[in-house]
Amino acid sequence: MRVLPDRFWQKVHLWKDTPKWEWEDWRWQIRNRIKNLNSLSSVLGVDLSHLKDVESVFRVGTTPYYLSLVRDFKNLNDPILMQILPSNKEIDPVIQEGGELDPFNEEILSPVEGLTHRYPDRVLIRSTSFCSVYCRHCMRKRIFLEDERGRSYLDFEKMFSYIQENKQIKEVILSGGDPLTLPNKKLDFILSRLQRIDHIHTVRIGSRELVVNPYRFMDEGLLEILERNDKVWLITHFNHPDEITDVVKKAVKNILSTGVPVLNQTVLLKGINDNVETIEKLLRGLLQVKIKPYYLFYCDPTKGVLHFRTDIKKGVEILEKLRGRLSGIGIPTYAVDLPGGLGKVPLQPEYIVEETDRFITFRNFEGKIVKIQN
């Protein structure tokens, strides 16, 4: 876990006079977002004019908190900076060949606008097109092209009617954009309505606010909402150990006090976390602050994102090296989300060497061979 210096944000000239009470207000973080290349260039002290063509296609955005996690503003390969700084590779037609803006047919598989029904027992609600940080690797990067707005109450009523009428639906995934950027009143409305639908057993909130704006979970109003709605799980998205801070630890403690479990899904990203040392440090850091590692995803085939893709076997290699070095509670499932809305496929190292009618031969994490009677 990374312990941030007192008033760490004051290293940035733009926020040197910001008082602690303002900095720790989640609404202040969103109001004071960096929203264009000119502002980002000013903070970093680096000329970014060569990226203007990218900005004209895919918007830029980050919270002051998340930008302040960058260790060296002059190092454009910083793992935090690489997740928020545009790259000309995003619009390179050769590099992005084969990528799609909606590779999983979320829009096609929408019986109601804003709701995707891909699996029989669960639906996904795209509650808003707004994010406080626009991650360059976003699988739903098409929202960069939309107006920043939440859906109307009428939109949600149509979704709730569909869910109410389809009793096979047991789980709702509340996503976006980022649903936790919505005001408490609207979030309470959504969760309360889902809480009252008897055949809904689980509501998953997919949010990156714990990573990029952990002060959201210092808001007593939000914590009261989470405590009232006992079907809720929080799925967050840490990609690098530098993102796990003492501020995050405090936020997680607040979340857990409401009875909401916290799980994490990570995307394997070239140049950011595609090695066993970084992933191991990330997973250990998550356990340290009581977040359960859940998924490690192969980077999705989204247009504008393909330059982050590793070899598909890289994730299997990393998990194989972690087995035996890291507790089982810290090892996520490595998965590939298949294009066309065909679902996730888990990939794991193979430990069965041979199987006969009489014996199964296994290889353990040290490479030792063990034969067990079948």
Stockholm file with secondary structure:
# STOCKHOLM 1.0

chainA/1-374         MRVLPDRFWQKVHLWKDTPKWEWEDWRWQIRNRIKNLNSLSSVLGVDLSHLKDVESVFRVGTTPYYLSLVRDFKNLNDPILMQILPSNKEIDPVIQEGGELDPFNEEILSPVEGLTHRYPDRVLIRSTSFCSVYCRHCMRKRIFLEDERGRSYLDFEKMFSYIQENKQIKEVILSGGDPLTLPNKKLDFILSRLQRIDHIHTVRIGSRELVVNPYRFMDEGLLEILERNDKVWLITHFNHPDEITDVVKKAVKNILSTGVPVLNQTVLLKGINDNVETIEKLLRGLLQVKIKPYYLFYCDPTKGVLHFRTDIKKGVEILEKLRGRLSGIGIPTYAVDLPGGLGKVPLQPEYIVEETDRFITFRNFEGKIVKIQN
#=GR chainA/1-374 SS CBCCCTTGGGGSGGGTTCCHHHHTCHHHHHHTCBCSHHHHHHHHTSCCGGGHHHHTTSCCCBCHHHHHTCSCTTCTTCTTGGGTSCCGGGGCTTTTTTCBSSTTCTTTTCSBTTEEEEETTEEEEECBSCCSSCCTTCTTGGGGGSCCCBCCHHHHHHHHHHHHHCTTCCEEEEESSCGGGSCHHHHHHHHHHHHTCTTCCEEEEECCHHHHCGGGGGCHHHHHHHHHCTTEEEEECCCSGGGCBHHHHHHHHHHHHTTCCEEEEEECCTTTTCSHHHHHHHHHHHHHTTCEEEEEECCCCBTTTGGGCCCTTHHHHHHHHHBTTBCGGGCCEEEEEEGGGTEEEEECCCCEEEECSSEEEEECTTSCEEEEEC
#=GC SS_cons         CBCCCTTGGGGSGGGTTCCHHHHTCHHHHHHTCBCSHHHHHHHHTSCCGGGHHHHTTSCCCBCHHHHHTCSCTTCTTCTTGGGTSCCGGGGCTTTTTTCBSSTTCTTTTCSBTTEEEEETTEEEEECBSCCSSCCTTCTTGGGGGSCCCBCCHHHHHHHHHHHHHCTTCCEEEEESSCGGGSCHHHHHHHHHHHHTCTTCCEEEEECCHHHHCGGGGGCHHHHHHHHHCTTEEEEECCCSGGGCBHHHHHHHHHHHHTTCCEEEEEECCTTTTCSHHHHHHHHHHHHHTTCEEEEEECCCCBTTTGGGCCCTTHHHHHHHHHBTTBCGGGCCEEEEEEGGGTEEEEECCCCEEEECSSEEEEECTTSCEEEEEC
//
